[in-house]
Amino acid sequence: MGRYRRSFGHERALEHIRQAEKLSDELGGTDKDVKAYFFSLGASDLSRVFAEYERLHGREARDYAEITMPNWKSGRVQMSGMVAERLFNLLPRYMPLEQKYKLTESLWRNVGPMSHRTLYVNPSVAPDDVIALVKEHLERDVLSYTIPEQMEKRFKWLSQGDVDTKQKLLNFLRSKERELAAESLRINVPLLAEHLRSAQGSHTHHLAHKIQIGKNQIVVTLTSKVEGITESAPPAPASASGTADNSWIWWVIGIAILIALSQA
């Protein structure tokens, strides 16, 4: 009997995990921000959600949700995937557009574009040429990418089939990306230009400057070991002694000779 209970409990736990994963996928990845919004609802908004919840799933389901709400909020009780799915599917119809923007931006910070580049620059290159290439790379990496599947799912959930709302969410996302890229370049480009010009003036042949926009990063490394600007790393310096690394072979041969002589 005990073994049956343990087995049943294990299956229930696995089912809860599967439901939670399914819900997270339907909400577009992370559901923490959605839960945070739900738990922040005021009494009036919460009452409207629960009224619709009762209409769809019955009075008993509403009573359970209202009684258990404080425990869900505190984390003492885990909301089941089925209940969470039912409740969260109701949220978008009562959610102001500004909040939908916030939930779009929140997910973008998790699943948005990510890139890493290193540019190797000869000190003789004009700073303006370096800056122009850095701008080109960052704007392309941040703005010219396909909306990931998770973001599409979040758009679908938030818009609930409303094409106009979905377009507004997309426009908001693109405007945030442009705003972030422009602000980061405004701050970083003067610093990069200053570094490049000071390095040229002092004949410094090694400098690294990192620019970060969201999860997109460009490192500009000044080195005299390349021509112009390239993303290919310069070759590593050759070993000072070509035979030093193989000296151990002669030790092995010497030991083998000594062993052979001792056995003769």
C-alpha positions as CSV (number, residue, x, y, z in Angstrom):
1,M,0.0,0.0,0.0
2,G,2.9,2.4,0.9
3,R,4.6,1.6,-2.4
4,Y,1.4,2.5,-4.3
5,R,1.0,5.8,-2.4
6,R,4.7,6.7,-3.2
7,S,4.2,5.7,-6.9
8,F,0.9,7.8,-7.1
9,G,2.6,10.7,-5.4
10,H,5.5,10.5,-7.8
11,E,3.1,10.5,-10.8
12,R,1.2,13.5,-9.5
13,A,4.5,15.4,-9.0
14,L,5.5,14.6,-12.6
15,E,2.1,15.7,-13.9
16,H,2.5,19.0,-12.1
17,I,5.9,19.5,-13.7
18,R,4.5,18.7,-17.2
19,Q,1.6,21.1,-16.7
20,A,3.9,23.9,-15.5
21,E,6.2,23.3,-18.5
22,K,3.2,23.4,-20.9
23,L,1.9,26.6,-19.3
24,S,5.3,28.2,-19.5
25,D,5.6,27.3,-23.2
26,E,2.1,28.7,-23.9
27,L,3.0,32.0,-22.2
28,G,6.2,32.3,-24.3
29,G,8.9,30.9,-22.0
30,T,9.2,32.3,-18.5
31,D,5.9,32.7,-16.6
32,K,7.4,34.4,-13.5
33,D,6.6,37.9,-14.8
34,V,3.0,36.8,-15.6
35,K,2.6,35.3,-12.1
36,A,4.0,38.5,-10.6
37,Y,1.4,40.6,-12.4
38,F,-1.4,38.3,-11.4
39,F,-0.4,38.4,-7.7
40,S,-0.2,42.2,-7.9
41,L,-3.8,42.7,-9.0
42,G,-5.9,44.9,-6.8
43,A,-9.2,43.6,-5.3
44,S,-11.4,45.1,-8.0
45,D,-9.4,43.6,-10.9
46,L,-9.1,40.3,-9.1
47,S,-12.8,40.2,-8.6
48,R,-13.5,40.6,-12.3
49,V,-11.0,37.8,-13.1
50,F,-12.6,35.5,-10.5
51,A,-16.2,36.3,-11.7
52,E,-15.2,35.2,-15.3
53,Y,-13.4,32.2,-13.8
54,E,-16.6,31.2,-12.0
55,R,-18.7,31.6,-15.2
56,L,-16.4,29.2,-17.1
57,H,-15.5,26.7,-14.4
58,G,-18.1,26.9,-11.6
59,R,-18.6,28.3,-8.1
60,E,-16.6,25.6,-6.4
61,A,-13.5,26.3,-8.6
62,R,-13.8,30.1,-7.8
63,D,-14.1,29.4,-4.0
64,Y,-11.0,27.2,-4.1
65,A,-9.1,29.9,-6.0
66,E,-10.1,32.7,-3.7
67,I,-9.3,30.7,-0.5
68,T,-6.0,29.5,-1.8
69,M,-4.9,32.8,-3.4
70,P,-2.9,34.0,-0.3
71,N,-1.0,30.6,-0.1
72,W,-0.2,30.8,-3.9
73,K,1.1,34.3,-3.4
74,S,3.3,33.4,-0.4
75,G,4.5,30.2,-2.1
76,R,3.2,27.9,0.6
77,V,1.0,26.2,-2.0
78,Q,2.1,25.5,-5.6
79,M,-0.6,26.5,-8.2
80,S,-1.3,23.5,-10.4
81,G,-0.7,23.9,-14.1
82,M,-4.4,23.4,-14.9
83,V,-5.6,26.2,-12.6
84,A,-2.8,28.5,-13.7
85,E,-3.7,27.9,-17.3
86,R,-7.3,28.6,-16.7
87,L,-6.6,31.8,-14.7
88,F,-3.9,33.2,-16.9
89,N,-5.9,32.7,-20.1
90,L,-8.3,35.2,-18.6
91,L,-5.8,37.9,-17.8
92,P,-5.1,39.6,-21.2
93,R,-8.8,40.6,-21.7
94,Y,-8.6,42.7,-18.4
95,M,-5.0,43.8,-18.8
96,P,-4.2,47.4,-19.9
97,L,-2.0,47.9,-23.0
98,E,0.8,49.4,-20.9
99,Q,1.0,46.2,-18.9
100,K,1.1,44.1,-22.0
101,Y,4.0,46.3,-23.2
102,K,5.8,45.5,-19.9
103,L,5.3,41.8,-20.3
104,T,6.6,42.0,-23.9
105,E,9.7,43.8,-22.8
106,S,10.3,41.4,-19.9
107,L,10.3,38.4,-22.1
108,W,12.5,40.2,-24.7
109,R,15.2,40.7,-22.1
110,N,15.2,36.9,-21.7
111,V,14.9,35.6,-25.3
112,G,15.9,38.6,-27.4
113,P,18.8,38.7,-29.8
114,M,22.3,37.7,-28.5
115,S,25.6,38.1,-30.3
116,H,29.3,38.5,-29.5
117,R,31.9,39.9,-31.9
118,T,35.6,40.9,-31.5
119,L,37.0,43.4,-33.9
120,Y,40.8,43.5,-34.3
121,V,41.9,47.0,-35.4
122,N,45.3,48.2,-36.6
123,P,46.3,51.5,-34.8
124,S,46.6,53.3,-38.1
125,V,42.9,52.9,-38.9
126,A,40.9,56.1,-38.6
127,P,38.6,56.1,-35.5
128,D,35.6,57.2,-37.6
129,D,36.0,54.0,-39.7
130,V,36.0,51.8,-36.6
131,I,33.0,53.6,-35.1
132,A,31.0,53.3,-38.4
133,L,31.6,49.5,-38.5
134,V,30.7,49.1,-34.8
135,K,27.4,51.0,-35.3
136,E,26.6,48.8,-38.4
137,H,27.2,45.6,-36.5
138,L,25.3,46.6,-33.4
139,E,22.3,47.9,-35.3
140,R,22.2,44.8,-37.4
141,D,22.5,42.4,-34.5
142,V,19.9,44.2,-32.3
143,L,17.4,45.2,-34.9
144,S,17.7,42.8,-37.9
145,Y,16.6,39.4,-36.4
146,T,13.6,37.2,-36.6
147,I,11.2,37.4,-33.7
148,P,11.8,34.1,-31.8
149,E,9.0,31.5,-31.4
150,Q,8.7,32.2,-27.6
151,M,8.0,35.9,-28.3
152,E,5.4,35.0,-30.9
153,K,3.6,32.8,-28.3
154,R,3.7,35.7,-25.8
155,F,2.2,38.0,-28.5
156,K,-0.5,35.5,-29.3
157,W,-1.4,35.1,-25.6
158,L,-1.4,38.8,-24.9
159,S,-3.4,39.8,-28.1
160,Q,-6.0,36.9,-27.8
161,G,-6.5,37.0,-31.5
162,D,-6.7,40.8,-31.8
163,V,-4.5,41.7,-34.8
164,D,-4.3,45.4,-33.9
165,T,-3.0,44.6,-30.4
166,K,-0.5,42.2,-31.8
167,Q,0.8,44.9,-34.2
168,K,1.0,47.4,-31.3
169,L,3.1,44.9,-29.3
170,L,5.5,44.3,-32.2
171,N,5.8,48.1,-32.8
172,F,6.5,48.6,-29.2
173,L,9.2,45.9,-29.1
174,R,11.0,47.3,-32.2
175,S,10.9,50.9,-30.8
176,K,12.4,49.6,-27.5
177,E,15.2,47.9,-29.4
178,R,15.9,51.0,-31.4
179,E,15.8,53.2,-28.3
180,L,18.2,50.9,-26.4
181,A,20.6,50.7,-29.4
182,A,20.6,54.4,-29.9
183,E,21.2,55.2,-26.2
184,S,24.0,52.7,-25.8
185,L,25.7,54.0,-29.0
186,R,25.3,57.6,-27.7
187,I,27.1,56.7,-24.5
188,N,29.7,54.3,-25.9
189,V,30.8,55.8,-29.2
190,P,32.4,58.9,-27.7
191,L,34.3,56.7,-25.2
192,L,35.5,54.4,-28.0
193,A,36.6,57.4,-30.1
194,E,38.5,58.8,-27.2
195,H,40.2,55.5,-26.5
196,L,41.2,55.1,-30.2
197,R,42.6,58.6,-30.5
198,S,44.5,58.5,-27.3
199,A,46.0,55.1,-28.3
200,Q,47.1,56.6,-31.6
201,G,48.6,59.6,-30.0
202,S,50.6,57.6,-27.5
203,H,51.5,54.9,-30.1
204,T,49.9,52.3,-27.8
205,H,49.5,49.1,-29.7
206,H,47.1,47.2,-27.4
207,L,43.7,48.4,-26.2
208,A,40.4,46.6,-25.7
209,H,37.1,48.4,-25.4
210,K,33.8,46.6,-24.8
211,I,30.3,47.8,-25.9
212,Q,27.2,46.1,-24.6
213,I,23.6,46.4,-25.8
214,G,21.3,44.0,-24.0
215,K,22.9,40.6,-24.7
216,N,24.9,41.9,-27.7
217,Q,28.5,42.6,-27.2
218,I,31.3,44.0,-29.4
219,V,34.9,44.1,-28.2
220,V,37.3,46.4,-30.1
221,T,40.9,45.3,-29.7
222,L,43.7,47.5,-31.0
223,T,46.7,45.6,-32.2
224,S,49.5,46.1,-34.7
225,K,49.4,42.4,-35.6
226,V,46.6,42.9,-38.1
227,E,46.0,45.0,-41.2
228,G,43.0,47.3,-41.2
229,I,39.9,45.9,-39.4
230,T,39.2,42.2,-39.1
231,E,37.2,39.7,-37.0
232,S,40.0,37.1,-37.4
233,A,42.3,36.9,-34.4
234,P,46.0,37.5,-35.2
235,P,48.2,34.4,-35.1
236,A,49.7,33.4,-31.8
237,P,53.4,34.1,-31.4
238,A,55.7,31.2,-32.3
239,S,57.5,29.3,-29.6
240,A,60.9,30.8,-28.7
241,S,62.6,27.4,-28.9
242,G,61.5,24.9,-31.5
243,T,63.3,21.9,-30.0
244,A,62.8,22.6,-26.3
245,D,59.3,21.1,-26.2
246,N,60.7,17.8,-27.6
247,S,63.6,17.4,-25.2
248,W,61.7,14.8,-23.2
249,I,62.1,12.3,-26.1
250,W,65.9,12.2,-25.5
251,W,65.3,11.4,-21.9
252,V,63.1,8.5,-22.8
253,I,65.7,7.2,-25.3
254,G,68.5,7.5,-22.7
255,I,66.6,5.6,-20.1
256,A,65.8,2.9,-22.6
257,I,69.5,2.5,-23.4
258,L,70.5,2.3,-19.8
259,I,67.8,-0.4,-19.1
260,A,69.1,-2.4,-22.2
261,L,72.7,-2.2,-21.0
262,S,71.9,-3.3,-17.5
263,Q,70.1,-6.4,-18.8
264,A,73.0,-7.4,-21.2
